[in-house]
Amino acid sequence: MTERVHNFNAGPAALPFSVLSTVHQQLLNYDDHGLSLMEMSHRSSEFQAVIDGAQAALTELYNIPDTHEVMFLQGGASLQFAMIPMNLGAGGDYLNTGTWSTRAVAEAKTIGSAQEIWSDAHNGFKSIPQDHEWTLSDTARYLHYTSNNTIYGTQYHHVPHAGVPLVTDMSSDFLSRPLNISDFALIYAGAQKNIGPSGVTVLIIKKSISRSFIGEERVPKILRYPTQAEKGSMYNTPNTFGIWVIKLVAEHVLSMGGLTAVDAQNQAKAKQLYSVIDEHPLCDGHAAKNSRSLMNVTFRMQTPEQEARFLERCGELNMIGLKGHRSVGGLRASIYNAVPTASVDRLCDALSSFSG
Ligand SMILES: *Cc1c(COP(=O)(O)O)cnc(C)c1O
């Protein structure tokens, strides 16, 4: 086999090698049933055990209380931008910290009113607001924020306190650190950044929303949370393969010692990389220091030519995915859970020895 690359892709992104290896072993003959999981009915007891297992592993990792449940939907995080106002009702307040928040509030406005109560657009989306920097509107139904801004490389290091239901896009930092689930009405995450393949969105949702429809009257049945919740996320055929991979990833995180252990590892990886960037005479971090993401590290060099030469050097060293998103430019290293410390070491070495 060709050597595996050091994968810094933003999404779809790196998966744990042990998970890929299990998928590889089981691909043609799932659990000795004589067929692959992809060829099985989603109504089979085998698949039921997979989806139950995925829910159980996530419940254990996050210590999810009885008031909440786990769902697996389709349509990406992007469909949630629309389902949220459809189900919670128009009138959400939004903190805008980047491209995905911008899309979320724009989609909410197609359903009804939605307020952007804070935005960092004029400042190049370099920072995360503290709670005293915004004021909730009088009529706010919920507060929406993006916990990690994949493109700009910023991340909340606190949970905003709003006094209304909290709705959070955690697509790029789900399973990266412990949380108190009771703080949230709804957490959603497209799987392809930190927890699985594309094509599944994980939700941790308060049952008061998932079990009784309180949204807009004209919302189609398939876009109502209770429709899916009542059918165990199988109102229609789910992404069976994707849910299986999520189960394996969640079990892998449990075997590593859970979210506290993963968080410590993520902190160490990010600290190492940011300190190399801070000490490097050619490099400048994009994010404000107190808003830096542990998942997506964004920085630039003094000239685009230096960046191009550095990317070329990275290619020679078997490292991929380091070009910044087109809306920010520069460089971006996505160092999700599954990116090994050895990959970060290699990037840090390459950067330290790069002089232009
Ligand atoms: C990637 C991403 C999305 C979009 O996800 P899709 O699955 O493509 O809809 C939304 N929010 C955040 C924070 C993301 O990183």
The ligand as an ORCA input file, in Angstrom:
! r2SCAN-3c Opt
* xyz 0 1
  C     -18.935     22.274      6.704
  C     -19.808     23.077      7.572
  C     -21.164     23.280      7.290
  C     -21.822     22.753      6.019
  O     -21.962     21.388      6.087
  P     -22.758     20.576      4.948
  O     -22.740     19.207      5.521
  O     -21.967     20.724      3.689
  O     -24.112     21.153      4.832
  C     -21.920     24.011      8.177
  N     -21.389     24.517      9.300
  C     -20.078     24.349      9.617
  C     -19.541     24.931     10.881
  C     -19.258     23.621      8.762
  O     -17.958     23.450      9.075
*
